[in-house]
Amino acid sequence: MGSDHIHDCQTSLKLLEAEHHLLSHKQLMERYPFMTFEDGHEGVVELSTCGLVNPRKLVKAQRTAAHLQGCDIMTTIVDQIYENCDEPLGSKILSVVTANGQIVRSRKVLLCTGAFTVTKPLLPPHLLPDIRLAPSQALKLEVSADDLENLRGIPMMEFWRSKDDRENGYLCPPVTYPNGKTYLKIGHERLGYFERYTDVAEWYRGDGDQEVTEKLKKSIHAFLPGFEPLSFDVHPCVLTATKNNLPYIDMITPQIGIAVGGNGEGARWSYEVGKIAANMITKGQWDYDLPKDNFKVQFQDQIVASKL
């Protein structure tokens, strides 16, 4: 849906040699008879390599793998990182201060802290990465048992319905959550950018943008005109955008590395980014088949040479 986006999708899928089909409006209606598509809309369906990532199961799997490799997992918030000197050895040590007052000392630290990289004192001011923080939001709509059977066939989809970006976004099929309830999720990926980093916490604690919420409801009713959710919840999110739309994976000092900037794709590429970053921080050098300059950090205030 959206001719320019359709062309971009096809170009990417052909490059990746992924199996896909271009469907006309009529073919969309035939393939998904429980959904409604506006006249003139067409879609690209990826058949064999697409799917839905369950973030809870993904994080559980990653934490389990880390534990089995000997990692200690501390479920606490980090408030600050500072550098001091190991007196007996005369070498620099990093102190990681948690919200409960605990101090963990380490010779190296890898920051995978997303938006909070620039909202907490984790780095010296002159080494803050050049990232922009974008508010986004999702809407979870509770599905009744009667509706569930019809809605199971909803594809994981991105859609472009309008020139108004607030009516464009993504739609996920029904998923059962830990509370036992089943929800559809529809979301918007980017709503401009924050002018101040201090606005991030307030956004997370709020109820999102009411106008965008109404736009998302409008999109749901356009695709599923007969669907009446039992309830809905608004979930504010934040995207971390880099200058080149790729994550920064780099050593910014000999002891501190970063893997920051999901650009809205963080869950999808988290495994590979984690592998690259882990190799970098443990080996102290780039060890991957893509050029390191693709992931070189850019700083806010001045050009600082990479420490790789």
N, C-alpha and C positions, 0 to 999 in steps of 0.2 A: 504494500500500500504506500503510495508516494513514488512517482516514477523515477526520480533521481536516486532515492534510497534503494529501489528495486534493482536498478542498474548497478549500484555499488555492491549490493549483496551478491548479485550474480558474478560480478568480477572477482570478488574475494573467494567465492565458492569454487569457481573454475580454477583459480590459482592454487587452491588447496586440494583440488581434484576430489571435492566432496560431492556425493550424489545428491542431486536436487532437481526440482521441476518448477517451471513457471506456470502458475494457474491463473486463468482468466476469472472474471467475476462469476461467471456461470459455474466454472469448475470449483471455485471456492465454496459456493452454495451447495454443490453436490457432495463435496467431500466433508463439509461440516454443516449438515442440515439443521442442527440445533442452534446455529449462529446466523447472524445477519450481517451482510457486508454492503456498503453503499455502492450504488451504481458507478461503474468505471474503475472500481478498485480491483487490483490484482495482487497476487502474493507469490513469494518464493517459498517452497516447502523443502526443507532439508530432511532427507529420509533416514540416513544410517548413522550419522555421527552427532546428532543433536540430542539434547536432553535437559534435565533439570538437576541442578546441584542442591542437595539439602545441606544448608550451611551448618546445622547442628551436627549432623553426621560427619561432615567434612572436618570440622574442628575436633570432634571426638577422635576421629581416625588419626589426625595429625598429632594430637596430644598423646595418644596411645603409642604411636611410632616413636615420638620423642622420648617417652618414658622407657620404652624397651631399649633405646639406645643409651640409656644412662642419664637422661636429663632429669633434674629436679624441677618440678612445676610449682610456682608460687602464684596463687590466685589473689593478688593484691595489686593496687594501683601504684604506679611509680610517679612520684611528684617532682623529683629533681635528680640530675646527674652532675657531679662535679669531680674535678681532678685534684689529687693530692700526691704526696711523695711517700713511697715505701722507704722509710729511713734506713733499715739494715742494708737494703740492696741499692738504694739511691735511684730507683726507677719509678716511673709514674704509675699510679694506680687510680682507677675510676671507682668512685663511690656512688652507688645507686640507692637513693633514699625512697622508701615506700611511704604510703599514706599512714600506715600504723607505726611509723617511726623506725622501722627496721632498716639497717644499712647493709647492703651486699657489696663486697669489694671484688673487682675483677680487673684483669689486665686488658680485656677487650670487651666492647659492648656493640651489639648490633641492634639498631633501632628499626622496628617495623611498626611504627606508631601512628601511621596515617595522619589524620587531621591534627592529632594532638602533638605532633612533632614540633609545631610552631606555636602551640597554645600553652605549653608548659616549659619551664626552664630546663630542658634536656640538653640543649646545645648552647655554646657561646653565641651572643647576638650576631657576630660577624660570620657565623657559619650556618645561618638558617637557610634551608633550601628554598628556592624560588618556586613556591606552590601557591595555587589559588584554591580556596575552599568554596564549594558550591552546595547550597542547600538543595535537597531533593526530598521527596516524600512518597510513601506507599500507602495504599488503602487495602486493608484486609476485610473481606466480606464473608460472613459466616454462611455456610451452605447447609440447607436442611437435608434430611435423609431423602425426602421426595425428589429434590432437585439433583442430588448427587449423581444418580445413575446417568442422567442426561449430560451432565457437565464433565464427567470423567474424560471424555474425548477431546476436551479443549486442548489445543496445542500450546506449547510454550512459544510465545510470539512477541515480536516487536512490531509496533504499528505507527503509522504516520497518517493521521486522519485529516490534518488541517495545517494551514500555514501558521496557526497559533500553536507554538510548541507546548503549551500547557495542555493541549488535547492529544499529544503524542506521548508514547511511552512503551510499556511492556505489560504483558498479561501472563500470569502463571496459572496452570491447571490446579484443581483442588488438591490441597495437601492437609493431612491430619497433623495437628500441632500437639505439643506435650500436654496441653490442657484437655485433650480428647476431642476438641472441636475441629471441624474441617472448614478451611477457608480458601476462597479464591484470592489472589493478590494482584492488584493492578498498581502500577507506579509510574512516576515521572523521573527521568534521570538527572535533569539539571535545571535549576531555576535561577539563572544568573549566578552572581558570586557575592560572598560576604564582603562588606566594606571593611569590617573590623573583625579580627580573630576572636575578640571577646564576645561576639554575637553567637558563637557556635554553641556554647553551653545553654544559652537562653533558647536557641532553636531546638535543641534536643529535648529540653524540658517542656516545650510548648505543644500546641496542637496543630502545627503545620500552617499552611496557607489555606484559608477557607475557600478562596476562589479556585485554587488548584484542586481542592477536595471535590468541589462541585463539578469541575471539568472532568475529573476521573470518574465520578458517578455518571456523568453524561456519556462517557465513552463506554462504560459497562452496559448501560441501557441501550446504547447503539448496537453493540455486539450481541447482547442477550436481552432482548426486549421483554421477555416474560419472567426474567429472574428477579426474585425479591429476597434479598439477604435477610437473615434473621437479626443480624447486627453488623456494625462496621467499626473498625478501629483505624485511626490515623497514626502512622509511624514516621516521624521526621528522620531523615538520614543526612549524611554529609559525604560528598565526593571530594577526593583530593586530586586536583588536576595539575599536571606538570607542564613545562613549556613545550615539550615535544610529544605529548600524549603517550609516552612510554614511562615506566617506572624508573626512578632514580635508584640504581644499585651501585654503590660506590663507597670507598673509604674516604671520609672527609678529614680524618686525622689518622695517624698511624694506629690508633687504638679504637676509633669509633667508626663504624660503618652504618650505612642506612639502606633500607629497602622500602621506599616510600613512593606513593603516587599510583593508586589503582586506576584512576581515570574512569571509574565506573565498571571496571573489569576485574577488580581485585580477587573475588572468589574464584573466578574462572581460571586465572593464571597463578593463583597463590602457591600451588605445589611447585611449579617450575621456578617462580621467583624465589621461593624459599630455598630451593636447591642451589641456585646460583649464588644467593647471598651467603648461605652457610659455607659453601666452598671458599668464597671470597674472604670471609672473616677468619676462617680457620687456617687457610693457606697464606693469607696476606698478599694474594695476587689473583689476577683474573684467570679463571679456568672454565671457559665456556666457548662454544663454537660460533657465537655471535660476537661482533666487535664490541669491546667494552665502551667505546665512545658513544654507542647508541643509548647507553644507560648512565652516562656521565652526569653527575649532579650539577645543577646550575644554582648559584647562590643569589640571594636578594640584593646585597649591597655592593658586592664587588666580585671580580673574577679571582677565584681561589683555585690553585692547582690541585688536581686529584692526588690522593696519597697512595694510589696503586702504582 
